[in-house]
Amino acid sequence: MEINFDDFAKVDIRVGTVIRAEPFPEARKPALKVWVDFGPHIGERKTSAQITAYYTPESIVGQQVACVVNFPAKQIGKFMSEVLILGLPDADGEVVLIQPTHAVPNGGKLF
């Protein structure tokens, strides 16, 4: 299915820096609770992410990640997920995060 640029522009993908992460043992599938700083215009948002194959709470803090910031919040157990961290599956189906190759300002919009 093809989309036009206006359809793509509706998806607000921003970069932010992970400022906190912790295990999410209550999740049905292995996951982390992750807090991301998107800068002064968007602020801090949190999410649940099934990224435990390659990322630990300690290893992800300080990393920049790409996220969809304009989905509605979603309740996951007792945790409210406010953004979607973007990744791609490796050959085994494990999530590899989409990240900038150089540091960029938090809140920068993908275009």
Phi and psi in degrees as GROMACS dihedral restraints (atoms count N, CA, C in turn):
[ dihedral_restraints ]
;  ai    aj    ak    al  type     phi  dphi    fc
    3     4     5     6     1   -86.3    20    10
    4     5     6     7     1   148.3    20    10
    6     7     8     9     1  -124.5    20    10
    7     8     9    10     1   163.3    20    10
    9    10    11    12     1  -100.9    20    10
   10    11    12    13     1   174.0    20    10
   12    13    14    15     1   -61.2    20    10
   13    14    15    16     1   -34.9    20    10
   15    16    17    18     1   -61.6    20    10
   16    17    18    19     1   -36.7    20    10
   18    19    20    21     1   -64.1    20    10
   19    20    21    22     1   -45.9    20    10
   21    22    23    24     1   -61.0    20    10
   22    23    24    25     1   -40.8    20    10
   24    25    26    27     1   -64.5    20    10
   25    26    27    28     1   -20.4    20    10
   27    28    29    30     1   -70.6    20    10
   28    29    30    31     1   -23.5    20    10
   30    31    32    33     1   -87.7    20    10
   31    32    33    34     1   113.1    20    10
   33    34    35    36     1   -92.4    20    10
   34    35    36    37     1    98.5    20    10
   36    37    38    39     1  -102.7    20    10
   37    38    39    40     1   121.1    20    10
   39    40    41    42     1  -126.1    20    10
   40    41    42    43     1   159.4    20    10
   42    43    44    45     1  -101.8    20    10
   43    44    45    46     1   143.0    20    10
   45    46    47    48     1  -147.6    20    10
   46    47    48    49     1   166.9    20    10
   48    49    50    51     1  -106.1    20    10
   49    50    51    52     1   130.0    20    10
   51    52    53    54     1   -68.3    20    10
   52    53    54    55     1   122.5    20    10
   54    55    56    57     1  -108.7    20    10
   55    56    57    58     1   -14.1    20    10
   57    58    59    60     1  -160.9    20    10
   58    59    60    61     1   145.9    20    10
   60    61    62    63     1  -153.5    20    10
   61    62    63    64     1   147.6    20    10
   63    64    65    66     1  -152.0    20    10
   64    65    66    67     1   158.0    20    10
   66    67    68    69     1   -60.1    20    10
   67    68    69    70     1   154.6    20    10
   69    70    71    72     1  -125.6    20    10
   70    71    72    73     1    72.6    20    10
   72    73    74    75     1   -64.9    20    10
   73    74    75    76     1   -20.1    20    10
   75    76    77    78     1   -78.3    20    10
   76    77    78    79     1   -13.8    20    10
   78    79    80    81     1   -66.8    20    10
   79    80    81    82     1   148.3    20    10
   81    82    83    84     1   -66.0    20    10
   82    83    84    85     1   -39.0    20    10
   84    85    86    87     1  -112.4    20    10
   85    86    87    88     1   151.0    20    10
   87    88    89    90     1   -52.7    20    10
   88    89    90    91     1   129.6    20    10
   90    91    92    93     1  -152.8    20    10
   91    92    93    94     1   166.8    20    10
   93    94    95    96     1  -119.9    20    10
   94    95    96    97     1   148.9    20    10
   96    97    98    99     1   -89.4    20    10
   97    98    99   100     1   129.2    20    10
   99   100   101   102     1  -132.0    20    10
  100   101   102   103     1   132.3    20    10
  102   103   104   105     1  -109.9    20    10
  103   104   105   106     1   130.9    20    10
  105   106   107   108     1  -123.8    20    10
  106   107   108   109     1   133.6    20    10
  108   109   110   111     1   -95.6    20    10
  109   110   111   112     1   118.1    20    10
  111   112   113   114     1  -102.7    20    10
  112   113   114   115     1    16.2    20    10
  114   115   116   117     1    87.9    20    10
  115   116   117   118     1  -178.9    20    10
  117   118   119   120     1   -67.5    20    10
  118   119   120   121     1   -27.1    20    10
  120   121   122   123     1   -79.2    20    10
  121   122   123   124     1   -32.5    20    10
  123   124   125   126     1  -106.5    20    10
  124   125   126   127     1   -38.3    20    10
  126   127   128   129     1    86.7    20    10
  127   128   129   130     1  -158.4    20    10
  129   130   131   132     1   -92.8    20    10
  130   131   132   133     1   135.2    20    10
  132   133   134   135     1  -134.0    20    10
  133   134   135   136     1   157.6    20    10
  135   136   137   138     1  -122.6    20    10
  136   137   138   139     1   160.3    20    10
  138   139   140   141     1  -156.5    20    10
  139   140   141   142     1   163.1    20    10
  141   142   143   144     1  -105.4    20    10
  142   143   144   145     1   132.2    20    10
  144   145   146   147     1  -135.8    20    10
  145   146   147   148     1   130.3    20    10
  147   148   149   150     1   -87.4    20    10
  148   149   150   151     1    74.1    20    10
  150   151   152   153     1  -126.1    20    10
  151   152   153   154     1    23.4    20    10
  153   154   155   156     1   -75.3    20    10
  154   155   156   157     1   -10.7    20    10
  156   157   158   159     1   -66.3    20    10
  157   158   159   160     1   -38.4    20    10
  159   160   161   162     1  -117.6    20    10
  160   161   162   163     1   -11.4    20    10
  162   163   164   165     1  -127.8    20    10
  163   164   165   166     1   138.4    20    10
  165   166   167   168     1  -114.8    20    10
  166   167   168   169     1   164.9    20    10
  168   169   170   171     1   -55.2    20    10
  169   170   171   172     1   -39.4    20    10
  171   172   173   174     1   -69.6    20    10
  172   173   174   175     1   -37.5    20    10
  174   175   176   177     1   -79.7    20    10
  175   176   177   178     1   -23.8    20    10
  177   178   179   180     1   -89.4    20    10
  178   179   180   181     1   -24.8    20    10
  180   181   182   183     1   -61.5    20    10
  181   182   183   184     1   131.5    20    10
  183   184   185   186     1    94.9    20    10
  184   185   186   187     1   -12.4    20    10
  186   187   188   189     1   -85.5    20    10
  187   188   189   190     1   147.2    20    10
  189   190   191   192     1   -90.6    20    10
  190   191   192   193     1   141.8    20    10
  192   193   194   195     1  -135.2    20    10
  193   194   195   196     1   154.3    20    10
  195   196   197   198     1   -95.7    20    10
  196   197   198   199     1   135.4    20    10
  198   199   200   201     1  -141.3    20    10
  199   200   201   202     1   148.1    20    10
  201   202   203   204     1   -83.8    20    10
  202   203   204   205     1   122.2    20    10
  204   205   206   207     1  -106.4    20    10
  205   206   207   208     1    -2.0    20    10
  207   208   209   210     1  -115.1    20    10
  208   209   210   211     1    22.6    20    10
  210   211   212   213     1   -79.0    20    10
  211   212   213   214     1   152.3    20    10
  213   214   215   216     1   -67.7    20    10
  214   215   216   217     1   150.7    20    10
  216   217   218   219     1   -60.0    20    10
  217   218   219   220     1   148.3    20    10
  219   220   221   222     1  -131.3    20    10
  220   221   222   223     1   129.3    20    10
  222   223   224   225     1   -77.6    20    10
  223   224   225   226     1   124.5    20    10
  225   226   227   228     1  -123.4    20    10
  226   227   228   229     1    99.7    20    10
  228   229   230   231     1    63.5    20    10
  229   230   231   232     1  -128.0    20    10
  231   232   233   234     1   -93.7    20    10
  232   233   234   235     1    10.9    20    10
  234   235   236   237     1  -115.1    20    10
  235   236   237   238     1   134.1    20    10
  237   238   239   240     1   -96.6    20    10
  238   239   240   241     1   117.0    20    10
  240   241   242   243     1   -91.7    20    10
  241   242   243   244     1   125.1    20    10
  243   244   245   246     1  -108.4    20    10
  244   245   246   247     1   -15.5    20    10
  246   247   248   249     1  -140.6    20    10
  247   248   249   250     1   167.7    20    10
  249   250   251   252     1  -117.7    20    10
  250   251   252   253     1   114.3    20    10
  252   253   254   255     1   -74.2    20    10
  253   254   255   256     1   133.8    20    10
  255   256   257   258     1   -94.6    20    10
  256   257   258   259     1   140.5    20    10
  258   259   260   261     1  -153.6    20    10
  259   260   261   262     1   174.8    20    10
  261   262   263   264     1  -127.5    20    10
  262   263   264   265     1   150.0    20    10
  264   265   266   267     1   -80.1    20    10
  265   266   267   268     1   140.5    20    10
  267   268   269   270     1   -82.6    20    10
  268   269   270   271     1  -170.6    20    10
  270   271   272   273     1   -62.0    20    10
  271   272   273   274     1   -23.7    20    10
  273   274   275   276     1   -98.8    20    10
  274   275   276   277     1     4.0    20    10
  276   277   278   279     1    85.8    20    10
  277   278   279   280     1     7.4    20    10
  279   280   281   282     1   -83.6    20    10
  280   281   282   283     1   146.2    20    10
  282   283   284   285     1   -76.7    20    10
  283   284   285   286     1   129.3    20    10
  285   286   287   288     1  -115.2    20    10
  286   287   288   289     1   121.8    20    10
  288   289   290   291     1   -68.6    20    10
  289   290   291   292     1   147.3    20    10
  291   292   293   294     1   -86.8    20    10
  292   293   294   295     1   122.2    20    10
  294   295   296   297     1  -139.4    20    10
  295   296   297   298     1   148.2    20    10
  297   298   299   300     1   -66.2    20    10
  298   299   300   301     1   149.5    20    10
  300   301   302   303     1   -81.5    20    10
  301   302   303   304     1   -15.1    20    10
  303   304   305   306     1  -134.9    20    10
  304   305   306   307     1   153.3    20    10
  306   307   308   309     1   -62.0    20    10
  307   308   309   310     1   136.3    20    10
  309   310   311   312     1  -132.1    20    10
  310   311   312   313     1   160.6    20    10
  312   313   314   315     1   -64.2    20    10
  313   314   315   316     1   137.0    20    10
  315   316   317   318     1   -57.7    20    10
  316   317   318   319     1   139.1    20    10
  318   319   320   321     1    94.4    20    10
  319   320   321   322     1    -6.8    20    10
  321   322   323   324     1   -59.3    20    10
  322   323   324   325     1   137.7    20    10
  324   325   326   327     1   -94.3    20    10
  325   326   327   328     1   133.7    20    10
  327   328   329   330     1   -68.2    20    10
  328   329   330   331     1   134.6    20    10
